[in-house]
Amino acid sequence: MNISQRTLRQTGTRNHKQNSNKFVAKLKVIILIILPLAAAFAIVNYRIALNEKINLLERESIKEAEKLKNLELEIGNLEIKRARLCSWPYIKYKLAEFRLDLRPPYHGQVVALMIMGETPVNDTKIASRETPTPTIALR
């Protein structure tokens, strides 16, 4: 009887070892399949998130470009308006509308301006200049 008991015991432990080896082998196969799939899933999700951010930035840049275009149009319109308001026909029209007499200033009303910190200029240098010195009319 001893002999048969030993063989049963040995076969029982072998079966248990074989079962555990099969479980480890199955676990290894599952890990080898799941790990690359999980990595691919993470990479795909990261790429989708990046594409979403890129699309959002593209939409924002289109909006900003449209704002910039509108601002450039507004600047152009303001420059045209400024040129129209500074033109002599418009000024002449406003002078006539408000009945303002435009006449040259008296001699004492014109004063030469000098920028502070510059050295005074000789009369000979002023005479040799092609452009006149800045003057304003005081009332």
C-alpha positions as CSV (number, residue, x, y, z in Angstrom):
1,M,0.0,0.0,0.0
2,N,2.8,2.3,0.6
3,I,3.9,2.2,-3.0
4,S,0.5,3.2,-4.4
5,Q,0.1,6.0,-1.9
6,R,3.3,7.5,-2.9
7,T,2.4,7.5,-6.6
8,L,-0.9,9.1,-5.9
9,R,0.7,11.8,-3.8
10,Q,3.4,12.4,-6.4
11,T,0.9,12.6,-9.2
12,G,-1.3,14.9,-7.1
13,T,1.5,17.4,-6.6
14,R,2.5,17.1,-10.2
15,N,-1.0,18.0,-11.2
16,H,-1.0,20.9,-8.9
17,K,2.3,22.1,-10.2
18,Q,1.1,21.7,-13.8
19,N,-2.1,23.6,-13.0
20,S,-0.1,26.5,-11.5
21,N,2.3,26.5,-14.4
22,K,-0.7,26.6,-16.8
23,F,-2.1,29.5,-14.8
24,V,1.2,31.4,-14.9
25,A,1.5,30.7,-18.6
26,K,-2.1,32.0,-19.2
27,L,-1.3,35.1,-17.1
28,K,1.8,35.8,-19.1
29,V,-0.1,35.5,-22.4
30,I,-2.8,37.8,-21.1
31,I,-0.2,40.4,-19.9
32,L,1.6,40.2,-23.2
33,I,-1.7,40.9,-25.0
34,I,-3.1,43.5,-22.7
35,L,0.0,45.6,-22.1
36,P,0.6,46.5,-25.8
37,L,-3.2,47.1,-26.2
38,A,-3.2,49.4,-23.2
39,A,-0.1,51.3,-24.5
40,A,-1.8,51.6,-28.0
41,F,-5.0,52.8,-26.3
42,A,-3.1,55.4,-24.3
43,I,-1.2,56.7,-27.4
44,V,-4.4,56.9,-29.4
45,N,-6.1,58.9,-26.6
46,Y,-3.2,61.2,-26.3
47,R,-3.2,61.8,-30.0
48,I,-7.0,62.6,-29.9
49,A,-6.4,65.1,-27.1
50,L,-3.6,66.8,-29.0
51,N,-5.8,67.0,-32.1
52,E,-8.6,68.6,-30.0
53,K,-6.2,71.2,-28.7
54,I,-4.8,71.9,-32.2
55,N,-8.4,72.4,-33.5
56,L,-9.2,74.7,-30.6
57,L,-6.1,76.8,-31.2
58,E,-6.9,76.9,-34.9
59,R,-10.4,78.2,-34.2
60,E,-9.1,80.8,-31.8
61,S,-6.4,82.0,-34.3
62,I,-9.1,82.3,-37.0
63,K,-11.2,84.5,-34.6
64,E,-8.1,86.6,-33.8
65,A,-7.3,87.0,-37.4
66,E,-10.8,88.2,-38.1
67,K,-10.5,90.7,-35.2
68,L,-7.2,91.9,-36.6
69,K,-8.7,92.3,-40.1
70,N,-11.6,94.4,-38.5
71,L,-9.1,96.5,-36.6
72,E,-7.1,97.2,-39.8
73,L,-10.3,98.2,-41.6
74,E,-11.2,100.5,-38.7
75,I,-7.8,102.1,-38.7
76,G,-8.0,102.6,-42.5
77,N,-11.5,104.2,-42.0
78,L,-10.2,106.5,-39.2
79,E,-7.2,107.6,-41.4
80,I,-9.6,108.5,-44.2
81,K,-11.8,110.4,-41.8
82,R,-8.8,112.2,-40.3
83,A,-7.6,113.1,-43.8
84,R,-11.1,114.4,-44.7
85,L,-11.3,116.4,-41.5
86,C,-7.9,117.9,-41.9
87,S,-8.4,118.9,-45.6
88,W,-8.6,122.6,-46.4
89,P,-12.0,122.4,-48.1
90,Y,-13.6,120.9,-45.0
91,I,-11.8,123.5,-42.7
92,K,-13.0,126.3,-45.0
93,Y,-16.5,125.0,-44.9
94,K,-16.5,124.9,-41.1
95,L,-15.0,128.3,-40.9
96,A,-17.9,129.6,-43.1
97,E,-20.4,127.6,-41.1
98,F,-19.3,129.0,-37.7
99,R,-18.5,132.5,-39.3
100,L,-15.0,132.5,-38.1
101,D,-12.6,135.0,-39.6
102,L,-9.2,133.6,-40.5
103,R,-6.6,136.2,-40.7
104,P,-2.8,136.2,-40.2
105,P,-1.6,136.8,-36.6
106,Y,-0.2,140.0,-35.4
107,H,3.6,140.3,-35.0
108,G,3.5,139.9,-31.2
109,Q,1.3,136.8,-31.4
110,V,4.0,134.6,-33.0
111,V,6.5,133.1,-30.7
112,A,9.4,130.7,-31.5
113,L,9.5,127.5,-29.5
114,M,12.7,126.0,-28.3
115,I,13.1,122.4,-27.0
116,M,14.5,122.3,-23.5
117,G,17.9,120.7,-23.1
118,E,19.1,121.7,-26.6
119,T,21.9,124.2,-27.0
120,P,20.7,127.6,-28.3
121,V,21.2,128.1,-32.0
122,N,23.0,131.1,-33.6
123,D,21.1,133.3,-35.9
124,T,23.5,132.2,-38.7
125,K,22.4,128.6,-38.3
126,I,18.8,129.6,-38.3
127,A,19.3,131.6,-41.5
128,S,21.1,128.6,-43.2
129,R,18.3,126.1,-42.4
130,E,16.0,125.2,-45.2
131,T,13.0,124.5,-42.9
132,P,11.7,127.3,-40.8
133,T,11.7,127.1,-37.0
134,P,8.5,125.9,-35.4
135,T,6.1,128.7,-34.4
136,I,2.7,128.9,-32.8
137,A,0.1,131.7,-32.8
138,L,-0.9,132.9,-29.4
139,R,-4.0,135.0,-28.7
